[in-house]
Amino acid sequence: MTLPLPITYAAAEAESVAEIPTGPEWWYEPKWDGFRCLAFRDGAEVDLRSKAGKPLGRYFPDVVKALLSLGASRFVLDGEIVVPVDGHLSFDELQLRLHPAASRVNKLAAAHPATFLVFDLLLGPRGNPLIERPLVERRQKLEELAARYLDGSERIRLSPRTSDARQAAEWVKAGGGLDGVIAKRADLGYQSGERTGMVKIKNLRTAECVVGGFRYATKGGGLGSLLLGLYDEAGLLHHVGYCSALDAEQKRETLPRLEALRRAPGFTGSAPGAPSRWTGGRATEWEPLVPELVVEVQYDHFTGGRFRHGTAFLRWRPDKEPRQCRMEQVAKESRSSMRLLEG
């Protein structure tokens, strides 16, 4: 039976939980720091779709080419697109691919080719729909496909899995830029578009940062956000992100304290600048501070010298000297290891 592309499967999604579930029904996979992707191939046609169903093929022609080179001519794969750079995953290089100019995308693809890490098979190479089959059976079919068609491929690779919860816990502890762990029910079919039978345990981290400035709220004139900084080896204070996750009372109590410390330059290295993909168009005016206050924050990613998202406020750290807040504490988190794929 011929199934035309695109096949309208929606990506199965995961619910966030605090702890790794255990039991014989659970399997575990690394949660890669990339773009989720469903890959559809039907003969000479390949269609890449994001988790939201948007086309990705124009941004990853190298992945399309790699999928077309496989001996199997019909399949639907679920996986994650990543960009390795010098043995580590680079989310910055991944984001650069989302460029409107094909010439720019092709240049980026030539410099740093993407890799598609595959963890599920929804349609077999003989056109057999597997979506209703349990994960244990789908994984077996995926490993058979990998053994036959992926041997030696650098661009399409099989993501590891384990049934050992202790191994999954080690993946979480290892960090190294991994996004955490995904736990899946091995006895369930593919839950297309649902958050059933799959959970994610994110690898959240903490850092102590200097408050090098702040922004007023766009409405009402209260405190909007704290601007966070870390010192480099040369003693320069670099802006690395922001924290706005204080409650209303904390913001009222903190604002007079910040206003009493207003003094230029605040950041002596990289400073808050114009709107970008990081600021999302938010107001960019900011007030510099004497670098005296230290705050402990929780974050999920540090890449390209920045916390990728806003951080969560944990507590003030009056016991910490500002000069102790150095880049070294987050540098190791900006690298994602590919060692899990070896062997």
RADA-V489308 format. One record per residue. N is the residue number from 1. RES is the residue in one letter. PHI is phi in radians with two decimals (* if undefined). Layout:
BEGIN
{{N & RES & PHI} {N & RES & PHI}}
END
This chain:
BEGIN
{{1 & M & *} {2 & T & -1.55} {3 & L & -1.99} {4 & P & -1.19} {5 & L & -1.60} {6 & P & -1.39} {7 & I & -1.39} {8 & T & -1.55} {9 & Y & -1.33} {10 & A & -1.75} {11 & A & -1.13} {12 & A & -1.16} {13 & E & -2.11} {14 & A & -2.00} {15 & E & -1.62} {16 & S & -1.33} {17 & V & -2.34} {18 & A & -1.52} {19 & E & -2.25} {20 & I & -1.26} {21 & P & -1.24} {22 & T & -2.20} {23 & G & 2.37} {24 & P & -1.14} {25 & E & -1.45} {26 & W & -1.81} {27 & W & -2.04} {28 & Y & -2.28} {29 & E & -2.42} {30 & P & -1.11} {31 & K & -1.68} {32 & W & -1.34} {33 & D & -1.64} {34 & G & -2.62} {35 & F & -1.87} {36 & R & -1.09} {37 & C & -2.64} {38 & L & -1.77} {39 & A & -1.95} {40 & F & -1.94} {41 & R & -2.20} {42 & D & -2.42} {43 & G & 1.15} {44 & A & -1.53} {45 & E & -1.86} {46 & V & -2.28} {47 & D & -2.21} {48 & L & -1.81} {49 & R & -2.26} {50 & S & -1.32} {51 & K & -1.04} {52 & A & -1.51} {53 & G & 1.54} {54 & K & -1.51} {55 & P & -1.19} {56 & L & -2.07} {57 & G & -1.00} {58 & R & -1.14} {59 & Y & -1.58} {60 & F & -2.31} {61 & P & -1.10} {62 & D & -1.18} {63 & V & -1.22} {64 & V & -1.02} {65 & K & -1.07} {66 & A & -1.13} {67 & L & -1.17} {68 & L & -1.20} {69 & S & -1.41} {70 & L & -1.23} {71 & G & -1.16} {72 & A & -1.32} {73 & S & -1.86} {74 & R & -2.48} {75 & F & -3.01} {76 & V & -2.29} {77 & L & -2.00} {78 & D & -2.00} {79 & G & -2.96} {80 & E & -2.35} {81 & I & -1.56} {82 & V & -2.29} {83 & V & -2.16} {84 & P & -1.35} {85 & V & -2.37} {86 & D & 0.95} {87 & G & 1.45} {88 & H & -2.26} {89 & L & -1.51} {90 & S & -2.02} {91 & F & -1.24} {92 & D & -1.07} {93 & E & -1.12} {94 & L & -1.10} {95 & Q & -1.14} {96 & L & -1.07} {97 & R & -1.13} {98 & L & -1.37} {99 & H & -2.09} {100 & P & -1.24} {101 & A & -1.58} {102 & A & -1.09} {103 & S & -1.09} {104 & R & -1.18} {105 & V & -1.07} {106 & N & -1.12} {107 & K & -1.15} {108 & L & -1.13} {109 & A & -1.14} {110 & A & -1.22} {111 & A & -1.28} {112 & H & -2.43} {113 & P & -1.07} {114 & A & -1.44} {115 & T & -2.18} {116 & F & -1.80} {117 & L & -1.60} {118 & V & -1.72} {119 & F & -2.27} {120 & D & -2.71} {121 & L & -2.20} {122 & L & -1.78} {123 & L & -2.42} {124 & G & -1.28} {125 & P & -1.13} {126 & R & -1.67} {127 & G & 1.44} {128 & N & -1.51} {129 & P & -1.14} {130 & L & -2.01} {131 & I & -1.05} {132 & E & -1.62} {133 & R & -1.43} {134 & P & -1.13} {135 & L & -0.98} {136 & V & -1.03} {137 & E & -1.37} {138 & R & -1.09} {139 & R & -1.14} {140 & Q & -1.06} {141 & K & -1.13} {142 & L & -1.13} {143 & E & -1.17} {144 & E & -1.14} {145 & L & -1.09} {146 & A & -1.10} {147 & A & -1.11} {148 & R & -1.50} {149 & Y & -2.06} {150 & L & -1.79} {151 & D & -1.01} {152 & G & 1.50} {153 & S & -1.31} {154 & E & -1.58} {155 & R & -1.61} {156 & I & -2.15} {157 & R & -2.35} {158 & L & -1.45} {159 & S & -1.32} {160 & P & -1.24} {161 & R & -2.54} {162 & T & -2.56} {163 & S & -1.81} {164 & D & -1.68} {165 & A & -1.09} {166 & R & -1.18} {167 & Q & -1.14} {168 & A & -1.08} {169 & A & -1.12} {170 & E & -1.14} {171 & W & -1.09} {172 & V & -1.13} {173 & K & -1.15} {174 & A & -1.09} {175 & G & 1.05} {176 & G & 1.06} {177 & G & 1.62} {178 & L & -1.04} {179 & D & -1.37} {180 & G & 2.31} {181 & V & -2.34} {182 & I & -1.86} {183 & A & -1.93} {184 & K & -2.22} {185 & R & -1.28} {186 & A & -1.27} {187 & D & -1.72} {188 & L & -1.92} {189 & G & -1.27} {190 & Y & -1.25} {191 & Q & -1.56} {192 & S & -1.02} {193 & G & 1.29} {194 & E & -2.03} {195 & R & -1.92} {196 & T & -2.17} {197 & G & 1.29} {198 & M & -2.58} {199 & V & -2.30} {200 & K & -2.16} {201 & I & -2.05} {202 & K & -1.44} {203 & N & -1.57} {204 & L & -1.41} {205 & R & -2.24} {206 & T & -2.19} {207 & A & -2.59} {208 & E & -1.82} {209 & C & -2.23} {210 & V & -1.45} {211 & V & -1.54} {212 & G & -1.63} {213 & G & -3.11} {214 & F & -2.67} {215 & R & -2.10} {216 & Y & -1.33} {217 & A & -1.13} {218 & T & -1.17} {219 & K & -2.19} {220 & G & 1.59} {221 & G & 1.33} {222 & G & -1.42} {223 & L & -1.27} {224 & G & -1.65} {225 & S & -2.73} {226 & L & -1.56} {227 & L & -1.76} {228 & L & -1.74} {229 & G & -2.39} {230 & L & -2.36} {231 & Y & -1.51} {232 & D & -1.66} {233 & E & -1.16} {234 & A & -1.49} {235 & G & 1.49} {236 & L & -1.59} {237 & L & -1.63} {238 & H & -1.82} {239 & H & -1.23} {240 & V & -2.15} {241 & G & 2.70} {242 & Y & -2.49} {243 & C & -2.45} {244 & S & -2.06} {245 & A & -1.52} {246 & L & -1.86} {247 & D & -1.35} {248 & A & -1.05} {249 & E & -1.17} {250 & Q & -1.08} {251 & K & -1.18} {252 & R & -1.12} {253 & E & -1.25} {254 & T & -1.43} {255 & L & -1.00} {256 & P & -1.05} {257 & R & -1.11} {258 & L & -1.22} {259 & E & -1.08} {260 & A & -1.25} {261 & L & -1.83} {262 & R & -1.12} {263 & R & -2.96} {264 & A & -1.27} {265 & P & -1.66} {266 & G & 1.34} {267 & F & -1.57} {268 & T & -1.80} {269 & G & -1.83} {270 & S & -1.18} {271 & A & -2.10} {272 & P & -0.98} {273 & G & -2.26} {274 & A & -1.30} {275 & P & -1.01} {276 & S & -2.63} {277 & R & -1.11} {278 & W & -1.37} {279 & T & -1.53} {280 & G & 1.11} {281 & G & 1.44} {282 & R & -1.18} {283 & A & -1.01} {284 & T & -1.91} {285 & E & -1.15} {286 & W & -2.57} {287 & E & -1.89} {288 & P & -1.32} {289 & L & -2.25} {290 & V & -1.09} {291 & P & -1.34} {292 & E & -1.99} {293 & L & -1.60} {294 & V & -2.11} {295 & V & -2.23} {296 & E & -1.72} {297 & V & -2.21} {298 & Q & -1.91} {299 & Y & -2.51} {300 & D & -1.88} {301 & H & -2.48} {302 & F & -2.23} {303 & T & -2.63} {304 & G & 1.09} {305 & G & 1.32} {306 & R & -2.49} {307 & F & -1.24} {308 & R & -1.15} {309 & H & -2.08} {310 & G & -1.06} {311 & T & -1.69} {312 & A & -1.74} {313 & F & -1.23} {314 & L & -1.87} {315 & R & -3.00} {316 & W & -1.37} {317 & R & -2.17} {318 & P & -1.17} {319 & D & -1.43} {320 & K & -1.80} {321 & E & -1.34} {322 & P & -0.91} {323 & R & -1.17} {324 & Q & -1.38} {325 & C & -1.52} {326 & R & -1.99} {327 & M & -1.07} {328 & E & -0.97} {329 & Q & -1.20} {330 & V & -2.05} {331 & A & -1.02} {332 & K & -1.17} {333 & E & -1.39} {334 & S & -1.49} {335 & R & -2.05} {336 & S & -1.97} {337 & S & -1.42} {338 & M & -1.75} {339 & R & -1.11} {340 & L & -1.11} {341 & L & -1.58} {342 & E & -1.38} {343 & G & 1.39}}
END
